[in-house]
């Protein structure tokens, strides 16, 4: 029976979107995914993956580094992937729990340029740019997960990933994430994480997660896969992040690209659950659209629609999901940034994604802008205020107060006004008399001048630098 208006309001909650796929469509994508994993298979580019999968019943070809995944194995792996994932931070108060109850924002990762805050000029990114970005991310209240946002291009390539982690562990006490390029890097990263976390945690000090990017169509990067195998043994959370490009490395249709994306995600999930059942897996949604007019990456709003379809697949598999938000193709803070960042962030929040990324980067996640990171932080605050549930309990309705003030009175002097202003009021931003860009730049400069990285345990900074030197000598 249809609910009355009053009964319907009893179910009022935070604003959200309707599912983007009907249950029968989810089932169709899932079934086609299982068919393709078994009939076409996946190239893993490492025999180590094949050895693990062969033990679980997969058909493998070591010459091609290929595996066919039986549907029973894939469905077993889905059952073992946890829905609730804790992303530990070296400050336990900053742990993030991905459980479907709210969205958590992250910086984007692996840009190659940065904008100088003083001159406005762009340059190839350096370790100092990364340090600044990490420091600002640590200070901003709405950024909860800190991706390594730009590459330290001035650090030798064999040491770069190690230096990225070393900077992240020292400049923020939030959860840290980036990709690990090969298995040889893993022991150094794990040792640094444990040094940074100290003895105050009971979870082995693994205060980071990693990204495993597949290679579309239907391949994995061998060295990165080997690194993730070692990390799965430790139950480090892994975001499996396919990046098919509709019309280029995947079918031109949104449905076809989503199918290919889902196949690649399941191929990663199945491998890592086979390594260690219960390994935390996050569904990354990197599918995008090739610009069919120019051949450039990203060709319109189709990618946002694909992300919403993929979110439904993640919900079906009951794993956390990561969506883009506050993202933009613009290379400057301009009108294009404003509408793209707002649209993408609002969609992701309404979809109730577990993670929403792209804070701080311009130019399709290639250019670090500290101004943008501050603006993104305020935009996130405003969007969350827009979609927050309306509290209609007696304390918030304030019917007795309305009766007390009566007709023609005012509420400025009432104690409830003062109390709720302190507790719930979201101030207007930017402050009166200040432009948005001026306020953002002033905030970023204030953080760089005054914010101090959270202190490490005694001796940890020296220990981390010792590990970096060991890696420099051992990874050449």
Order of alpha helices (4+ residues) and beta strands (2+ residues): alpha-alpha-beta-alpha-beta-beta-alpha-beta-beta-beta-beta-beta-alpha-beta-alpha-beta-alpha-beta-beta-alpha-beta-beta-alpha-beta-beta-alpha-beta-alpha-beta-beta-beta-alpha-alpha-alpha-alpha-alpha-alpha
